[in-house]
Amino acid sequence: MLELYEPLDQALAALEAGAGAAAAHGRLCGMLTVSKNVDRARWIAEVLEDTAPRGDAAKACLMLLSRLYEETCEALADPELGWRILLPGDSEPLALRAAALGAWSEGYLFGLAVGGLTDGTGLPGEVREALGDLAEIAQVDTDPEVDEDNEQAYAELVEYVRMSTLLIREHVGGPDAAGRRSDGHESKPRLH
C-alpha cells in the first residue's frame, strides 16, 4: 500500500483536491473507525469535494482511490495488526514526511467526525488522551531540523499514531451492519 502514496498524491494534486494522499487515507481510516461499512463512493466524494474530476486524470485518481479503499479495509481487518499509515517513503525529506503525518492526523479526526463520532463522553481516558494527542500532531512543526534525533522522534510518532488509531478503533467499536459493536453492545459514537 505504501507505494500508492506518490501516485495518489500526484493524482489528487492534478485534480486540485483539497486533500493529499495522507489526508485522504486518514479520513478513510477515521470513517472506518466509526463504521466498518463506509461507502466507497461517499468517501471518494468527501475527498474530491469541490473538484470537477474529468478525463484521464480523474479516471486514474478514481482507480487509485478505489485501490486505497480496498487495501485499507483489508489491512484494518487484519488480526495481526499489520495496518500502516499512508505516508511518504523514508527517502523523502523529513519536513515532507512530518507535514504528511500532520495531514493524516487531521484527516483521521475529520473522518471520525464525518463518521458520526461526536465527543469523548463515555470513552476511556486513554482514548480521549489519544484523540487529544492526534489533534496536537495535526499541528506538527513542518520544518524540523534534519538530524538523527528528529528522525527517531518522527519514527516513534508514526508508530504512536498507528497504535493510537488502533486503540481508538477498538474502543469506538465501529458498528457492523446491525449497528452493534463487536462486543454486542449498542454503538454510541463519540469524539473528543
LOLUM-194802 format. One record per residue (C-alpha): x, z, y; residue in three letters. Coordinates in steps of 0.1 Angstrom, whole numbers, padded with zeros to 4 digits. Layout:
BEGIN
@px X	pz Z	py Y	type ALA $
...
END
This chain:
BEGIN
@px 0000	pz 0000	py 0000	type MET $
@px 0029	pz 0007	py 0024	type LEU $
@px 0037	pz -0030	py 0025	type GLU $
@px 0004	pz -0035	py 0043	type LEU $
@px 0014	pz -0017	py 0075	type TYR $
@px 0033	pz -0045	py 0093	type GLU $
@px 0010	pz -0075	py 0084	type PRO $
@px -0022	pz -0054	py 0091	type LEU $
@px -0007	pz -0041	py 0124	type ASP $
@px 0001	pz -0077	py 0135	type GLN $
@px -0033	pz -0089	py 0124	type ALA $
@px -0051	pz -0062	py 0143	type LEU $
@px -0029	pz -0069	py 0174	type ALA $
@px -0038	pz -0107	py 0171	type ALA $
@px -0075	pz -0098	py 0174	type LEU $
@px -0067	pz -0073	py 0202	type GLU $
@px -0083	pz -0045	py 0183	type ALA $
@px -0082	pz -0011	py 0199	type GLY $
@px -0067	pz 0004	py 0167	type ALA $
@px -0035	pz -0004	py 0149	type GLY $
@px -0028	pz -0002	py 0112	type ALA $
@px -0021	pz 0036	py 0112	type ALA $
@px -0052	pz 0045	py 0133	type ALA $
@px -0074	pz 0022	py 0111	type ALA $
@px -0061	pz 0039	py 0080	type HIS $
@px -0065	pz 0073	py 0095	type GLY $
@px -0101	pz 0065	py 0105	type ARG $
@px -0109	pz 0053	py 0069	type LEU $
@px -0094	pz 0084	py 0054	type CYS $
@px -0114	pz 0107	py 0078	type GLY $
@px -0146	pz 0089	py 0069	type MET $
@px -0138	pz 0091	py 0032	type LEU $
@px -0131	pz 0129	py 0036	type THR $
@px -0167	pz 0134	py 0046	type VAL $
@px -0183	pz 0109	py 0023	type SER $
@px -0170	pz 0092	py -0009	type LYS $
@px -0194	pz 0064	py -0002	type ASN $
@px -0181	pz 0049	py 0030	type VAL $
@px -0195	pz 0014	py 0035	type ASP $
@px -0166	pz -0011	py 0039	type ARG $
@px -0185	pz -0031	py 0064	type ALA $
@px -0192	pz -0001	py 0086	type ARG $
@px -0155	pz 0010	py 0086	type TRP $
@px -0144	pz -0026	py 0094	type ILE $
@px -0170	pz -0027	py 0122	type ALA $
@px -0156	pz 0005	py 0136	type GLU $
@px -0120	pz -0008	py 0135	type VAL $
@px -0129	pz -0042	py 0150	type LEU $
@px -0153	pz -0028	py 0177	type GLU $
@px -0150	pz -0047	py 0210	type ASP $
@px -0133	pz -0076	py 0194	type THR $
@px -0146	pz -0111	py 0187	type ALA $
@px -0130	pz -0120	py 0154	type PRO $
@px -0129	pz -0157	py 0147	type ARG $
@px -0109	pz -0182	py 0128	type GLY $
@px -0079	pz -0178	py 0106	type ASP $
@px -0066	pz -0147	py 0123	type ALA $
@px -0099	pz -0130	py 0117	type ALA $
@px -0100	pz -0141	py 0081	type LYS $
@px -0065	pz -0127	py 0075	type ALA $
@px -0073	pz -0094	py 0092	type CYS $
@px -0106	pz -0090	py 0072	type LEU $
@px -0087	pz -0097	py 0040	type MET $
@px -0060	pz -0071	py 0048	type LEU $
@px -0086	pz -0045	py 0059	type LEU $
@px -0106	pz -0051	py 0026	type SER $
@px -0074	pz -0046	py 0006	type ARG $
@px -0066	pz -0014	py 0025	type LEU $
@px -0101	pz -0001	py 0019	type TYR $
@px -0098	pz -0008	py -0019	type GLU $
@px -0063	pz 0007	py -0022	type GLU $
@px -0072	pz 0038	py -0001	type THR $
@px -0104	pz 0045	py -0021	type CYS $
@px -0084	pz 0042	py -0053	type GLU $
@px -0055	pz 0063	py -0041	type ALA $
@px -0077	pz 0091	py -0028	type LEU $
@px -0094	pz 0093	py -0062	type ALA $
@px -0060	pz 0097	py -0079	type ASP $
@px -0059	pz 0132	py -0096	type PRO $
@px -0021	pz 0130	py -0093	type GLU $
@px -0023	pz 0132	py -0055	type LEU $
@px -0002	pz 0100	py -0051	type GLY $
@px -0020	pz 0090	py -0020	type TRP $
@px 0002	pz 0082	py 0011	type ARG $
@px -0004	pz 0077	py 0048	type ILE $
@px -0001	pz 0041	py 0060	type LEU $
@px 0029	pz 0043	py 0084	type LEU $
@px 0058	pz 0020	py 0094	type PRO $
@px 0087	pz 0020	py 0070	type GLY $
@px 0117	pz 0043	py 0073	type ASP $
@px 0139	pz 0015	py 0087	type SER $
@px 0117	pz 0013	py 0118	type GLU $
@px 0127	pz 0033	py 0149	type PRO $
@px 0117	pz 0069	py 0149	type LEU $
@px 0097	pz 0065	py 0181	type ALA $
@px 0075	pz 0039	py 0165	type LEU $
@px 0070	pz 0060	py 0134	type ARG $
@px 0062	pz 0091	py 0154	type ALA $
@px 0037	pz 0071	py 0175	type ALA $
@px 0021	pz 0058	py 0144	type ALA $
@px 0018	pz 0093	py 0129	type LEU $
@px 0001	pz 0104	py 0161	type GLY $
@px -0023	pz 0074	py 0160	type ALA $
@px -0030	pz 0081	py 0123	type TRP $
@px -0039	pz 0117	py 0130	type SER $
@px -0061	pz 0107	py 0159	type GLU $
@px -0078	pz 0081	py 0138	type GLY $
@px -0083	pz 0106	py 0110	type TYR $
@px -0100	pz 0131	py 0133	type LEU $
@px -0122	pz 0103	py 0148	type PHE $
@px -0131	pz 0092	py 0112	type GLY $
@px -0142	pz 0128	py 0104	type LEU $
@px -0165	pz 0127	py 0134	type ALA $
@px -0179	pz 0093	py 0126	type VAL $
@px -0185	pz 0105	py 0091	type GLY $
@px -0206	pz 0134	py 0104	type GLY $
@px -0182	pz 0164	py 0104	type LEU $
@px -0194	pz 0184	py 0134	type THR $
@px -0174	pz 0216	py 0137	type ASP $
@px -0153	pz 0241	py 0117	type GLY $
@px -0180	pz 0267	py 0112	type THR $
@px -0181	pz 0278	py 0076	type GLY $
@px -0148	pz 0262	py 0067	type LEU $
@px -0119	pz 0284	py 0056	type PRO $
@px -0094	pz 0294	py 0083	type GLY $
@px -0066	pz 0273	py 0067	type GLU $
@px -0088	pz 0242	py 0070	type VAL $
@px -0096	pz 0250	py 0107	type ARG $
@px -0059	pz 0255	py 0113	type GLU $
@px -0051	pz 0222	py 0097	type ALA $
@px -0076	pz 0204	py 0118	type LEU $
@px -0061	pz 0220	py 0149	type GLY $
@px -0026	pz 0210	py 0138	type ASP $
@px -0038	pz 0174	py 0133	type LEU $
@px -0052	pz 0174	py 0169	type ALA $
@px -0018	pz 0185	py 0181	type GLU $
@px 0001	pz 0160	py 0160	type ILE $
@px -0022	pz 0133	py 0175	type ALA $
@px -0004	pz 0142	py 0208	type GLN $
@px 0031	pz 0139	py 0193	type VAL $
@px 0061	pz 0130	py 0215	type ASP $
@px 0066	pz 0093	py 0210	type THR $
@px 0101	pz 0092	py 0225	type ASP $
@px 0120	pz 0117	py 0203	type PRO $
@px 0158	pz 0116	py 0202	type GLU $
@px 0171	pz 0099	py 0171	type VAL $
@px 0191	pz 0125	py 0151	type ASP $
@px 0192	pz 0139	py 0117	type GLU $
@px 0171	pz 0170	py 0127	type ASP $
@px 0143	pz 0148	py 0141	type ASN $
@px 0144	pz 0125	py 0111	type GLU $
@px 0140	pz 0156	py 0089	type GLN $
@px 0113	pz 0170	py 0111	type ALA $
@px 0094	pz 0137	py 0110	type TYR $
@px 0095	pz 0136	py 0072	type ALA $
@px 0083	pz 0171	py 0070	type GLU $
@px 0055	pz 0164	py 0094	type LEU $
@px 0043	pz 0133	py 0075	type VAL $
@px 0042	pz 0154	py 0043	type GLU $
@px 0023	pz 0182	py 0062	type TYR $
@px -0003	pz 0157	py 0075	type VAL $
@px -0007	pz 0143	py 0040	type ARG $
@px -0012	pz 0177	py 0023	type MET $
@px -0034	pz 0189	py 0052	type SER $
@px -0058	pz 0159	py 0047	type THR $
@px -0060	pz 0166	py 0010	type LEU $
@px -0068	pz 0203	py 0018	type LEU $
@px -0094	pz 0193	py 0043	type ILE $
@px -0109	pz 0168	py 0018	type ARG $
@px -0110	pz 0195	py -0009	type GLU $
@px -0129	pz 0219	py 0013	type HIS $
@px -0152	pz 0195	py 0030	type VAL $
@px -0160	pz 0181	py -0004	type GLY $
@px -0172	pz 0147	py 0006	type GLY $
@px -0207	pz 0142	py -0007	type PRO $
@px -0214	pz 0119	py -0036	type ASP $
@px -0243	pz 0095	py -0036	type ALA $
@px -0267	pz 0125	py -0042	type ALA $
@px -0254	pz 0143	py -0011	type GLY $
@px -0239	pz 0171	py -0031	type ARG $
@px -0203	pz 0183	py -0032	type ARG $
@px -0183	pz 0181	py -0064	type SER $
@px -0189	pz 0218	py -0069	type ASP $
@px -0227	pz 0213	py -0069	type GLY $
@px -0234	pz 0229	py -0036	type HIS $
@px -0252	pz 0212	py -0007	type GLU $
@px -0228	pz 0194	py 0016	type SER $
@px -0226	pz 0207	py 0052	type LYS $
@px -0201	pz 0186	py 0071	type PRO $
@px -0183	pz 0203	py 0100	type ARG $
@px -0154	pz 0196	py 0123	type LEU $
@px -0132	pz 0220	py 0142	type HIS $
END
